Amino acid sequence: MKDNKVYILGVRIDLLTIKEINSRIIEQAKKPYHAPLVIFKPYVEFLSLASRNNDIKDLINSSDINVADSTAVAWSASYLYGRPEMRWGLISLFSSLVFRLQSKSWLAQIVPEQMAGVDQTIPLINQANKNRLKVGIIGGPKDTATLSRAVTSRYKDIRLSCWSGFFDKPNETEIVEEIAAEKLDILFCAMGFPKQEKFISKHKRALGAKVIIGEGGSFDYDQLGGTIKRSPALLRSIHLEWLWRLALQPKRLRRQFAIPNFIHKVYSEKKRIK
């Protein structure tokens, strides 16, 4: 651990709380435009792909802030760098996954606050609403009109613009120009990984937004205008939110295979650095 960051499978994770991240975002959003603050939220699938693809790794590491999205990222940081130092071996790995994972103090010793990306997004939108900021969303549900109505019905002082993330390549320049014309304070790119990160990296200057966030699926949740209900707090407290999401969306099963793959890669990384 160095300079308030760690590297998980080569990807930089910035060790910040939700309050610290959102304070930086709001501060940036209130300033005159100079250059965008870019924020990515790498989770298990990001990290697994980055471990075998240097272009993806470099793409994720090009951000200004990488949020520790998910308990899996917090677990990997404590397993690799925490105290007491975990020995390399299957027994130690099993212990970290079954027993230490339930210890809040062990889990928080490197990553100070465990969160899903939406946990950071909801208080951020609350603050954007209070400050009457100009916010844009590209991506999320296909029906952008319904998304816009749902968000503005909850956050009545927010100034919101929405664009579909389902655009053809020839229309990309036109969409970027439309976004730039809005002179946004915050732009959420919710088109899925790695499309949203590539879009941000390619157009971050042209988009003209003060803060640009690779948001993923946050706007699928009913708290932010989508249709997916968030898992009960009890399931979140024992780190089983992924199981709830899988029950609601069985088609995500293939995506869950990334979890054992990630564990294996972190296990191998532990052997390399021990």
PABATI-495078 format. One record per residue (C-alpha): x, y, z. Coordinates in pm, whole numbers, always signed. Layout:
! PABATI-495078
[fiti [X; Y; Z]]
...
***
This chain:
! PABATI-495078
[fiti [+0; +0; +0]]
[fiti [+142; +337; -103]]
[fiti [+8; +690; -146]]
[fiti [-343; +584; -43]]
[fiti [-378; +329; -319]]
[fiti [-317; -38; -387]]
[fiti [-291; -245; -702]]
[fiti [-516; -548; -752]]
[fiti [-407; -761; -1050]]
[fiti [-230; -454; -1186]]
[fiti [-528; -219; -1150]]
[fiti [-499; +84; -923]]
[fiti [-761; +106; -649]]
[fiti [-787; +441; -469]]
[fiti [-853; +404; -98]]
[fiti [-1125; +661; -44]]
[fiti [-1456; +667; +140]]
[fiti [-1785; +757; -27]]
[fiti [-1778; +1093; +147]]
[fiti [-1426; +1166; +22]]
[fiti [-1508; +1066; -337]]
[fiti [-1829; +1266; -349]]
[fiti [-1667; +1571; -190]]
[fiti [-1409; +1574; -469]]
[fiti [-1679; +1536; -731]]
[fiti [-1898; +1819; -599]]
[fiti [-1595; +2044; -555]]
[fiti [-1493; +1979; -916]]
[fiti [-1848; +2028; -1042]]
[fiti [-1872; +2372; -883]]
[fiti [-1551; +2500; -1042]]
[fiti [-1522; +2655; -1389]]
[fiti [-1444; +2388; -1649]]
[fiti [-1075; +2316; -1694]]
[fiti [-1032; +1943; -1751]]
[fiti [-1261; +1652; -1663]]
[fiti [-1232; +1449; -1344]]
[fiti [-1266; +1089; -1465]]
[fiti [-1390; +817; -1229]]
[fiti [-1410; +443; -1298]]
[fiti [-1560; +172; -1078]]
[fiti [-1363; -148; -1144]]
[fiti [-1517; -465; -1007]]
[fiti [-1444; -834; -1049]]
[fiti [-1500; -859; -1424]]
[fiti [-1286; -549; -1488]]
[fiti [-999; -682; -1283]]
[fiti [-1005; -1033; -1428]]
[fiti [-999; -900; -1784]]
[fiti [-732; -642; -1702]]
[fiti [-506; -915; -1561]]
[fiti [-476; -1069; -1907]]
[fiti [-521; -763; -2127]]
[fiti [-272; -479; -2089]]
[fiti [-481; -243; -2301]]
[fiti [-775; -282; -2062]]
[fiti [-543; -246; -1764]]
[fiti [-399; +77; -1902]]
[fiti [-748; +202; -1985]]
[fiti [-874; +153; -1628]]
[fiti [-558; +302; -1480]]
[fiti [-597; +615; -1695]]
[fiti [-874; +744; -1465]]
[fiti [-827; +1002; -1191]]
[fiti [-1010; +789; -934]]
[fiti [-1079; +415; -931]]
[fiti [-1352; +331; -681]]
[fiti [-1330; +2; -490]]
[fiti [-1659; -140; -621]]
[fiti [-1777; -453; -438]]
[fiti [-1682; -660; -137]]
[fiti [-1467; -878; -364]]
[fiti [-1227; -589; -423]]
[fiti [-1209; -516; -49]]
[fiti [-1147; -886; +22]]
[fiti [-866; -906; -233]]
[fiti [-694; -597; -86]]
[fiti [-702; -739; +268]]
[fiti [-599; -1086; +150]]
[fiti [-301; -949; -43]]
[fiti [-186; -664; +182]]
[fiti [-363; -689; +519]]
[fiti [-265; -792; +868]]
[fiti [-217; -1043; +1002]]
[fiti [-43; -1140; +683]]
[fiti [-222; -1425; +512]]
[fiti [+3; -1715; +421]]
[fiti [-14; -1844; +68]]
[fiti [-205; -2172; +61]]
[fiti [-552; -2315; +18]]
[fiti [-627; -2326; +391]]
[fiti [-542; -1959; +428]]
[fiti [-748; -1873; +119]]
[fiti [-1047; -2067; +252]]
[fiti [-1017; -1897; +590]]
[fiti [-1017; -1553; +430]]
[fiti [-1327; -1631; +223]]
[fiti [-1534; -1803; +491]]
[fiti [-1430; -1652; +823]]
[fiti [-1233; -1330; +780]]
[fiti [-1476; -1203; +518]]
[fiti [-1735; -1168; +795]]
[fiti [-1503; -949; +1002]]
[fiti [-1574; -583; +931]]
[fiti [-1243; -474; +1079]]
[fiti [-1042; -720; +868]]
[fiti [-1232; -629; +552]]
[fiti [-1192; -253; +610]]
[fiti [-823; -248; +700]]
[fiti [-713; -160; +344]]
[fiti [-1028; -46; +160]]
[fiti [-1190; +189; +413]]
[fiti [-1549; +144; +299]]
[fiti [-1710; -148; +120]]
[fiti [-1965; -48; -138]]
[fiti [-2145; -136; -452]]
[fiti [-2118; +143; -706]]
[fiti [-2477; +251; -643]]
[fiti [-2395; +316; -275]]
[fiti [-2174; +603; -389]]
[fiti [-2408; +717; -665]]
[fiti [-2723; +773; -460]]
[fiti [-2568; +1020; -211]]
[fiti [-2388; +1188; -501]]
[fiti [-2717; +1248; -685]]
[fiti [-2866; +1378; -361]]
[fiti [-2585; +1633; -341]]
[fiti [-2618; +1718; -711]]
[fiti [-2989; +1779; -650]]
[fiti [-2922; +2008; -352]]
[fiti [-2671; +2207; -556]]
[fiti [-2896; +2219; -866]]
[fiti [-2619; +2078; -1083]]
[fiti [-2650; +1992; -1451]]
[fiti [-2634; +1616; -1480]]
[fiti [-2635; +1387; -1783]]
[fiti [-2688; +1013; -1821]]
[fiti [-2585; +822; -2129]]
[fiti [-2688; +458; -2115]]
[fiti [-2897; +280; -1856]]
[fiti [-3245; +157; -1953]]
[fiti [-3333; +183; -2323]]
[fiti [-3631; +407; -2249]]
[fiti [-3453; +732; -2167]]
[fiti [-3777; +928; -2131]]
[fiti [-3896; +694; -1854]]
[fiti [-3553; +709; -1690]]
[fiti [-3555; +1089; -1698]]
[fiti [-3905; +1109; -1546]]
[fiti [-3820; +857; -1276]]
[fiti [-3502; +1038; -1167]]
[fiti [-3650; +1389; -1178]]
[fiti [-3957; +1275; -984]]
[fiti [-3725; +1178; -699]]
[fiti [-3475; +1462; -738]]
[fiti [-3683; +1763; -835]]
[fiti [-3406; +2025; -840]]
[fiti [-3165; +1831; -1059]]
[fiti [-3122; +1953; -1417]]
[fiti [-3111; +1629; -1611]]
[fiti [-3047; +1525; -1972]]
[fiti [-3048; +1163; -2094]]
[fiti [-2915; +988; -2403]]
[fiti [-2948; +627; -2511]]
[fiti [-2636; +417; -2492]]
[fiti [-2762; +203; -2779]]
[fiti [-2622; +411; -3064]]
[fiti [-2462; +315; -3393]]
[fiti [-2100; +404; -3454]]
[fiti [-2184; +666; -3722]]
[fiti [-2398; +853; -3465]]
[fiti [-2129; +867; -3196]]
[fiti [-1987; +1206; -3295]]
[fiti [-2335; +1358; -3303]]
[fiti [-2412; +1231; -2953]]
[fiti [-2083; +1363; -2819]]
[fiti [-2163; +1704; -2965]]
[fiti [-2511; +1699; -2810]]
[fiti [-2364; +1619; -2470]]
[fiti [-2098; +1888; -2501]]
[fiti [-2364; +2147; -2584]]
[fiti [-2525; +2088; -2244]]
[fiti [-2207; +2193; -2056]]
[fiti [-2271; +1933; -1786]]
[fiti [-2137; +1937; -1434]]
[fiti [-2156; +1555; -1405]]
[fiti [-2197; +1293; -1678]]
[fiti [-2280; +934; -1588]]
[fiti [-2181; +685; -1860]]
[fiti [-2389; +374; -1792]]
[fiti [-2322; +165; -2102]]
[fiti [-2147; -131; -1941]]
[fiti [-1783; -231; -1921]]
[fiti [-1564; -178; -2122]]
[fiti [-1779; +19; -2371]]
[fiti [-1832; +308; -2130]]
[fiti [-1464; +331; -2032]]
[fiti [-1353; +329; -2397]]
[fiti [-1613; +595; -2478]]
[fiti [-1493; +813; -2192]]
[fiti [-1126; +770; -2276]]
[fiti [-1186; +857; -2641]]
[fiti [-1411; +1159; -2586]]
[fiti [-1339; +1290; -2235]]
[fiti [-1224; +1632; -2356]]
[fiti [-1486; +1664; -2629]]
[fiti [-1771; +1578; -2389]]
[fiti [-1711; +1900; -2199]]
[fiti [-1839; +1766; -1865]]
[fiti [-1656; +1864; -1547]]
[fiti [-1688; +1513; -1400]]
[fiti [-1732; +1193; -1602]]
[fiti [-1817; +865; -1428]]
[fiti [-1817; +513; -1569]]
[fiti [-2134; +413; -1388]]
[fiti [-2224; +61; -1499]]
[fiti [-2568; -67; -1398]]
[fiti [-2664; +173; -1118]]
[fiti [-2960; +314; -1310]]
[fiti [-3111; -34; -1342]]
[fiti [-3205; -14; -972]]
[fiti [-3547; +114; -871]]
[fiti [-3380; +367; -639]]
[fiti [-3255; +545; -951]]
[fiti [-3542; +492; -1191]]
[fiti [-3485; +133; -1301]]
[fiti [-3685; -182; -1233]]
[fiti [-3441; -395; -1029]]
[fiti [-3505; -397; -655]]
[fiti [-3200; -369; -432]]
[fiti [-3129; -670; -213]]
[fiti [-3238; -659; +155]]
[fiti [-2987; -505; +394]]
[fiti [-2929; -841; +562]]
[fiti [-2805; -998; +238]]
[fiti [-2582; -699; +174]]
[fiti [-2437; -727; +525]]
[fiti [-2327; -1087; +463]]
[fiti [-2201; -1007; +113]]
[fiti [-2466; -1198; -82]]
[fiti [-2609; -915; -288]]
[fiti [-2476; -1087; -601]]
[fiti [-2699; -1388; -523]]
[fiti [-3008; -1168; -499]]
[fiti [-2925; -1004; -833]]
[fiti [-2873; -1347; -989]]
[fiti [-3211; -1466; -862]]
[fiti [-3378; -1164; -1023]]
[fiti [-3173; -1190; -1342]]
[fiti [-3076; -1555; -1409]]
[fiti [-2915; -1451; -1737]]
[fiti [-2632; -1307; -1525]]
[fiti [-2517; -1661; -1441]]
[fiti [-2236; -1655; -1696]]
[fiti [-2110; -1328; -1547]]
[fiti [-2086; -1490; -1203]]
[fiti [-1820; -1726; -1335]]
[fiti [-1589; -1426; -1314]]
[fiti [-1592; -1458; -933]]
[fiti [-1408; -1794; -900]]
[fiti [-1177; -1684; -1180]]
[fiti [-1099; -1365; -989]]
[fiti [-1035; -1558; -667]]
[fiti [-794; -1787; -851]]
[fiti [-607; -1492; -999]]
[fiti [-578; -1318; -662]]
[fiti [-457; -1645; -509]]
[fiti [-187; -1666; -777]]
[fiti [-95; -1302; -717]]
[fiti [-52; -1375; -346]]
[fiti [+200; -1646; -431]]
[fiti [+394; -1400; -649]]
[fiti [+422; -1127; -382]]
[fiti [+458; -1345; -69]]
***
